[in-house]
């Protein structure tokens, strides 16, 4: 049954698949949303699902995905299972006619991501990736500032995400930490601006068998660059992003709750003049601008709550979510290109699947 959009204002029937680390957060937000009515929590460990539900007596627990997908009251599914199961679970849900929300990453590879995007588009269903950072008040404001031109034309973006982290057994530091920064980059870039290639450098100085420190440099189609530093070995935790525009520069410090955003009216201006002589020459005149710093007030709101509302909007209107399946695919394609670059000592690798539409 194709349910391309919700025809009424009735709550959308939803089921959560996965009761591990992230699933309980989804359950809590669906339960408090007026847009949804949760019917199921599905997990291979049904006792764990029952413990998560606790007092949510109207929600049933099961270990049978088929039962969930056969329930006509369920119009939408939210998947919070390990990444290597995303293709199987999400594809089954789409083929059952359900709208799908998938915890990041969208799938285990770009090839799998393409299959999910194609299936959702063929059936007219919403496919959304839970890039939670994109729905924080700070990132939503950054997106507005870049899209409405208040920062001017993007010149550079520099992101640092470092900490003394848990060294993963199955993925390197790029696949562990960089998806956050890449999803934010995809979210905030103005229309028509997109990365076209990436060069990645990394190191494993502790013998972990995979890169524990990495640097990604993305080349944009406008000539601007974006740089991402991810690191498991830093004794200090840093979560900052600097976005330089032709008009203003923005600093996002996610670990500073009292001043997450700072906007500086400071920078470099270059004026070009033409002097006529034996031949025409252009001389660059550099001047430095030193204006005020503004720290805009941001609302305190849980990002997942906003994400859930966006999922409902996409389902009801039949229009793509702000972080739709294609955004998840673009992140996967960039990570795969970065992996090829890392293996080839930082060679610049073209990024596929990143469109400017």
C-alpha positions in Angstrom: 0.0 0.0 0.0 1.5 3.3 -1.1 1.0 6.0 1.7 2.8 8.8 0.0 1.4 11.3 2.5 -1.0 11.4 5.4 -4.4 12.5 4.2 -5.8 13.6 7.5 -4.6 15.5 10.6 -4.9 12.3 12.7 -1.7 11.3 14.5 0.7 9.2 12.3 1.0 5.6 13.4 4.7 4.9 14.1 6.9 2.0 15.3 10.4 2.2 16.5 12.8 -0.7 15.6 15.7 -1.0 18.0 15.7 -0.6 21.8 19.4 -0.1 22.3 21.4 3.1 22.8 19.3 5.5 20.5 16.0 3.8 20.4 14.8 4.9 23.9 15.4 8.6 22.8 13.2 8.1 19.8 10.5 6.4 21.9 10.4 9.3 24.3 10.1 11.9 21.6 7.5 10.1 19.6 5.5 9.5 22.8 5.4 13.3 23.5 4.7 14.4 20.0 1.1 15.3 19.0 2.0 14.4 15.4 2.5 10.7 16.1 0.9 7.7 17.9 3.4 5.0 18.7 2.1 1.4 18.4 5.2 -0.8 18.6 8.8 -1.1 19.9 10.6 -3.9 18.1 13.8 -5.4 19.3 15.5 -8.9 19.1 15.6 -8.7 22.9 11.9 -8.3 23.7 12.6 -7.9 27.5 14.9 -5.0 26.7 12.1 -3.4 24.7 9.7 -3.9 27.6 12.1 -2.3 30.0 12.4 0.7 27.7 8.7 1.1 27.4 8.1 1.0 31.2 4.9 3.0 31.8 4.2 3.5 28.1 1.4 0.9 28.4 -0.2 1.8 25.1 2.9 0.7 23.1 3.5 -3.0 22.5 6.8 -4.8 22.5 7.8 -7.5 20.0 10.8 -9.2 18.5 9.0 -9.8 15.2 9.5 -7.2 12.6 7.0 -8.9 10.3 4.3 -8.3 12.8 5.1 -4.6 13.0 5.2 -4.2 9.2 1.9 -6.0 8.7 0.1 -3.6 11.1 -2.0 -1.3 8.9 -2.1 1.2 11.8 1.7 1.7 11.4 2.3 4.3 8.7 5.9 5.1 9.6 8.9 3.3 11.0 12.0 4.7 12.9 15.1 2.5 12.7 17.7 2.5 15.4 19.6 -0.7 14.8 23.3 -1.3 13.9 24.4 0.2 10.6 24.9 -3.1 8.9 21.2 -4.0 9.4 19.9 -0.7 8.0 19.5 -1.9 4.4 17.6 -5.0 5.3 15.2 -3.4 7.9 14.6 -0.1 5.9 14.1 -1.9 2.6 11.5 -4.3 4.3 9.7 -1.3 5.7 9.6 0.6 2.4 8.4 -2.5 0.6 5.6 -2.7 3.2 4.5 0.8 2.3 5.9 2.5 5.4 7.7 5.9 5.6 11.2 5.4 7.0 13.4 7.3 9.4 16.9 5.8 9.8 19.5 6.6 12.4 22.8 7.7 10.9 24.5 6.4 8.9 21.8 5.8 6.3 23.4 2.5 5.3 26.7 0.7 5.5 27.8 1.9 2.1 26.8 4.4 -0.6 25.7 1.5 -2.9 23.2 0.5 -0.2 22.2 4.1 0.3 21.4 4.5 -3.4 19.2 1.4 -3.2 17.2 2.8 -0.3 16.8 6.2 -2.0 15.7 4.6 -5.3 13.1 2.4 -3.5 11.6 5.3 -1.5 11.3 7.5 -4.6 9.8 4.7 -6.6 7.1 4.2 -4.0 6.5 7.8 -3.2 7.5 7.4 0.5 9.5 9.6 2.8 13.0 8.4 3.6 14.7 10.5 6.2 18.1 10.3 7.9 18.4 11.2 11.6 21.2 13.7 11.4 20.4 15.0 14.9 23.0 17.8 15.0 21.3 19.5 12.1 18.2 20.1 14.2 20.0 21.8 17.1 19.1 25.5 17.5 22.7 26.5 16.7 22.9 24.7 13.4 19.4 25.8 12.3 20.6 29.4 12.9 23.8 28.8 11.0 21.8 27.5 8.0 19.6 30.6 8.0 22.6 32.9 8.2 24.3 31.2 5.2 21.1 30.9 3.2 20.0 34.5 3.6 23.4 35.9 2.8 24.1 37.5 6.2 27.6 36.0 6.3 28.2 36.8 2.6 29.7 34.3 0.2 31.3 31.3 1.9 35.1 31.5 1.8 36.1 28.6 4.2 34.8 26.3 6.8 37.0 24.8 9.5 35.7 22.2 11.9 37.4 20.5 14.9 35.9 17.4 16.6 38.5 15.9 18.9 38.5 14.1 22.2 40.1 11.2 24.1 37.7 8.8 22.5 36.9 5.2 22.4 38.9 3.5 19.6 36.4 1.6 17.6 37.0 -2.0 16.5 35.4 -1.8 13.1 35.7 1.7 11.8 38.4 4.4 11.8 38.1 7.9 13.3 36.7 9.4 10.0 33.7 7.0 10.0 33.2 7.5 13.7 33.3 11.3 14.0 33.3 13.0 10.6 29.7 12.0 9.7 28.5 14.7 12.2 30.5 17.4 10.5 29.7 16.2 7.0 26.0 16.2 7.7 26.1 19.7 9.1 28.1 20.9 6.1 25.5 19.3 3.8 22.7 21.0 5.8 24.1 24.5 6.0 25.6 25.0 2.5 23.6 27.5 0.4 21.8 26.3 -2.7 24.2 25.7 -5.6 27.3 25.2 -3.3 28.6 21.7 -3.0 31.9 19.8 -2.4 33.3 18.2 -5.5 36.4 16.5 -4.2 38.1 15.5 -1.0 41.7 14.8 0.2 42.2 12.9 3.4 45.3 12.3 5.6 45.4 10.2 8.6 47.7 8.4 11.1 47.7 5.5 13.5 50.5 6.1 15.9 49.2 3.7 18.6 49.0 0.6 16.5 45.2 0.4 16.5 45.1 -0.9 12.9 43.1 2.1 11.7 43.5 5.9 11.5 43.0 7.5 14.9 43.7 11.0 13.7 42.5 12.4 10.4 42.2 15.6 8.4 39.7 16.0 5.5 39.9 18.9 3.1 36.9 19.3 0.8 37.1 21.4 -2.3 33.8 23.2 -3.2 32.6 24.1 -6.6 32.9 27.8 -5.8 36.6 27.6 -5.0 36.0 27.7 -1.2 37.4 24.8 1.0 36.1 23.0 4.1 38.5 21.4 6.5 37.6 18.8 9.1 39.9 17.6 11.9 38.8 14.4 13.8 40.9 12.8 16.5 40.5 10.1 19.2 43.8 10.9 20.9 43.3 14.5 22.2 43.3 14.9 26.0 40.9 17.8 25.6 37.5 17.7 24.0 36.9 20.4 21.4 33.7 20.9 19.3 34.1 24.0 17.2 33.4 25.2 13.7 34.5 28.4 12.1 32.7 29.6 9.0 34.3 32.5 7.1 32.1 34.6 4.9 32.8 37.6 2.7 30.8 39.8 5.1 31.1 38.1 8.6 32.8 35.2 10.3 30.9 32.8 12.6 32.2 30.7 15.4 30.2 27.7 16.7 31.4 26.3 20.0 29.1 23.5 20.9 30.7 23.0 24.3 29.9 26.6 25.4 26.2 26.6 26.4 26.2 30.2 27.4 27.5 31.4 24.0 27.3 28.7 21.3 27.4 31.2 18.4 29.6 34.2 18.0 29.3 36.4 14.8 32.3 38.7 14.1 32.1 41.7 11.8 35.8 41.3 11.3 37.8 40.1 8.3 39.8 41.0 5.2 38.5 43.1 2.4 40.3 43.2 -1.0 39.5 45.9 -3.5 40.7 45.5 -7.1 41.9 48.5 -9.2 43.1 48.7 -12.8 46.1 50.7 -13.7 46.8 51.4 -17.3 50.4 51.4 -18.5 52.2 49.5 -21.2 49.8 46.7 -20.3 46.8 46.5 -18.0 47.5 45.3 -14.5 45.4 44.6 -11.5 46.6 45.5 -8.1 45.0 44.0 -5.0 44.5 46.5 -2.2 44.1 44.7 1.2 42.3 46.3 4.1 41.3 44.9 7.5 37.8 45.2 9.0 37.4 45.2 12.8 33.8 45.6 13.8 31.6 44.2 16.6 31.0 40.7 17.8 27.4 39.6 18.3 26.3 36.5 20.3 22.7 35.8 19.1 20.3 34.3 21.7 19.3 30.7 20.9 16.2 28.9 22.1 16.7 25.9 24.3 15.1 23.0 22.5 15.9 19.3 22.2 17.1 18.6 18.6 15.3 15.2 18.5 12.0 17.0 19.1 12.6 19.2 16.1 13.7 16.2 14.0 10.5 14.3 14.9 8.4 17.3 13.8 10.3 17.5 10.5 9.6 13.8 9.9 5.9 14.5 10.4 6.0 17.5 8.1 7.7 15.4 5.3 5.1 12.6 5.6 2.1 14.9 5.6 3.2 17.1 2.7 5.0 14.5 0.6 8.0 16.8 0.3 11.6 15.8 1.2 12.8 16.2 4.8 15.6 18.7 5.4 17.8 15.6 6.0 16.3 13.2 3.5 17.7 10.0 2.2 19.8 11.9 -0.4 21.5 13.9 2.3 22.4 10.6 4.1 23.7 9.3 0.7 25.9 12.4 0.2 27.5 11.8 3.6 28.2 8.2 2.7 29.6 9.1 -0.7 32.0 11.6 0.8 33.2 9.2 3.5 33.9 6.6 0.8 35.8 9.1 -1.3 37.8 10.1 1.8 38.6 6.5 2.5 40.0 6.1 -1.0 42.0 9.2 -0.6 43.4 8.1 2.7 44.5 4.8 1.2 46.2 6.7 -1.6 48.2 9.1 0.7 45.9 12.0 0.4 45.2 12.0 -3.4 42.3 14.3 -4.3 39.3 12.1 -5.0 36.1 13.2 -6.8 32.9 13.0 -4.7 29.9 11.4 -6.4 26.2 11.6 -5.4 26.6 15.2 -4.1 24.3 17.4 -6.2 23.5 21.1 -6.0 19.8 20.7 -6.5 
